[in-house]
Amino acid sequence: MAYLPVEVVIDILARLPVKYLLCLRCVCKPWRSLIDSLDFIHFHILKSIETKTHFGLILRKGFQLFSVDLDAPNGAVELPHPLMSYSNDIKILGSCNGLLCICNVAEDIALWNPSTKMHRLLPFLSSERIRDPGMAIRGPRVYGLGYDAISDDYKLVRVSQFIGLDYQSFESEVKIYSLRTNEWKGIEDLPYALCYTRRMGVHVNGFLHWVVIRKVKVDESELVVALDIVAESYKEVPLPESLNNNQSHLDLGVLGGCLCVVANYREIDVEVWVMREYGVQESWMRLVKLGQSEELVSLKLVRPLTYSKTGDDILFENDHKKLFLCDLKSQRIKDVRICGMPDTFEALVCLSSLVSVNASRGRDSRNQESREDNTRMRDNFLSEGFKLVL
Amino acid sequence: MSSSSTTTTTTRLLMLKASDGVTFEVEEAVATKLGAINNMVEEEGSEDLICLPNVNGKFLGMVLEWCKKHANNNTNSDKGNDEVNKWWDKEFVMDLDQNTLYHLLMAADYLSGTELVDLLTEKVASMIRGKKVEEIRETFKIKSDFLPGQEEEIRKKNSWAFE
């Protein structure tokens, strides 16, 4: 294979899994620089999405995480994470381009790439302050991890809300962490009330999405609000015209890089819609309609996770207890059992990427190396601690 | 009968001449699946003979065989087309040895046959996946330019990846 043009070599390498690319860093200096470069890391993500490869399923039960390689689902294996759990639950706060944000009971937050095993601890963020303690109580608090393509930055957002004692008024506080600056700052308040504490905002196309209502009121129609990660501003996402959002509860997901809405009609019917072209109302398409069935635990929670490799089926999580595939053509359901899968879990799909958790990503590689060494030392320390707790 | 004669009259034929002088007569619709030839046809217009000094006859022939199959499959607007193409692609790359694959990839890249390059790079990727670093260097004819100890350091840092 002597003297292949460099763009062909890049195209070949972009099809390889992350773990193997970490080995290929020691082929020669030009390959190491290539594999570490931001352009290549980004290209690798695009290629993985295009070819539907390098995706994994993450299952969380309590303080344990498990991963399933969706390219070759051999079984669920435990995925050691970098936080001390103190025998309490680990929460997953966000997922974006192969990075996960996780948090423990002590409110330590780690930005972590499970594929490269690199992580960084975020600076501590104090709990939100109730502006008028006599007048309000703590409401929902949600997070979301998003990507700012303009400044090539990853941002974690925390939205905290307080509900007035009249159960009508509400206030919110929004904090945003930037990996580039390694700092938290406040941004404009979210002018909507969060419906319930869904585990995390859903990231699509540089926007983080949550289900909200305009007013705290019974039977208020649910909406989807999007936070622009670059401009740090909010907008409403148009919903499918024929979706009856005052009769249903909404949930969100991502399928094939597109935003999808799950409309749950009083646990009798569930519809899954996908917005094929971001922001375009006419592009919504209904993919799946499910009724009550013996094959499902219940219709309380039906969450789409990913398309199958052929694109003919969708993998779903059902009530934190089971996984199933739904054939798009016949709408038939098929149970999915994975060896070693916990009995109850929270599931999400995570891309395997080379994205670095260093703030100076790609700018000064020597600096990066030494930082990574520091992280590794902390890794070792923390993993020992983790074993002691277990 | 009459319909087939109209199609033959409207189909323009191009002559492609490889570096070793071998020529191929190909329908324009087939040859323009290659970006480079499409550009030449658009720019130079009337030229019916196109010289390709960077590809020899053997590999140009293989590239054109692939183009022909895909052009034919795409004309019948059958739903199973994608499946047929996929199946045929699999057959096409199945028994290629490394040397042929390399020359074919170079030819496809030179002719800007994007889909074919895609197919061939995927094949190369599947062939090298899991090979040892030394084997990769051999395959790609690369000499390590690390100073003594540097490579060890990289290996040590991600030792788990080498297991």
Boltz contact constraints between the chains, C-beta under 6 A:
constraints:
  - contact:
      token1: [A, 1]
      token2: [B, 102]
      max_distance: 6.0
  - contact:
      token1: [A, 1]
      token2: [B, 139]
      max_distance: 6.0
  - contact:
      token1: [A, 1]
      token2: [B, 140]
      max_distance: 6.0
  - contact:
      token1: [A, 2]
      token2: [B, 141]
      max_distance: 6.0
  - contact:
      token1: [A, 5]
      token2: [B, 109]
      max_distance: 6.0
  - contact:
      token1: [A, 8]
      token2: [B, 109]
      max_distance: 6.0
  - contact:
      token1: [A, 11]
      token2: [B, 121]
      max_distance: 6.0
  - contact:
      token1: [A, 12]
      token2: [B, 121]
      max_distance: 6.0
  - contact:
      token1: [A, 12]
      token2: [B, 124]
      max_distance: 6.0
  - contact:
      token1: [A, 12]
      token2: [B, 125]
      max_distance: 6.0
  - contact:
      token1: [A, 15]
      token2: [B, 125]
      max_distance: 6.0
  - contact:
      token1: [A, 16]
      token2: [B, 125]
      max_distance: 6.0
  - contact:
      token1: [A, 19]
      token2: [B, 161]
      max_distance: 6.0
  - contact:
      token1: [A, 22]
      token2: [B, 158]
      max_distance: 6.0
  - contact:
      token1: [A, 22]
      token2: [B, 161]
      max_distance: 6.0
  - contact:
      token1: [A, 23]
      token2: [B, 161]
      max_distance: 6.0
  - contact:
      token1: [A, 23]
      token2: [B, 162]
      max_distance: 6.0
  - contact:
      token1: [A, 25]
      token2: [B, 154]
      max_distance: 6.0
  - contact:
      token1: [A, 26]
      token2: [B, 133]
      max_distance: 6.0
  - contact:
      token1: [A, 26]
      token2: [B, 151]
      max_distance: 6.0
  - contact:
      token1: [A, 26]
      token2: [B, 154]
      max_distance: 6.0
  - contact:
      token1: [A, 26]
      token2: [B, 155]
      max_distance: 6.0
  - contact:
      token1: [A, 27]
      token2: [B, 133]
      max_distance: 6.0
  - contact:
      token1: [A, 27]
      token2: [B, 136]
      max_distance: 6.0
  - contact:
      token1: [A, 27]
      token2: [B, 137]
      max_distance: 6.0
  - contact:
      token1: [A, 27]
      token2: [B, 142]
      max_distance: 6.0
  - contact:
      token1: [A, 28]
      token2: [B, 142]
      max_distance: 6.0
  - contact:
      token1: [A, 28]
      token2: [B, 144]
      max_distance: 6.0
  - contact:
      token1: [A, 28]
      token2: [B, 145]
      max_distance: 6.0
  - contact:
      token1: [A, 29]
      token2: [B, 145]
      max_distance: 6.0
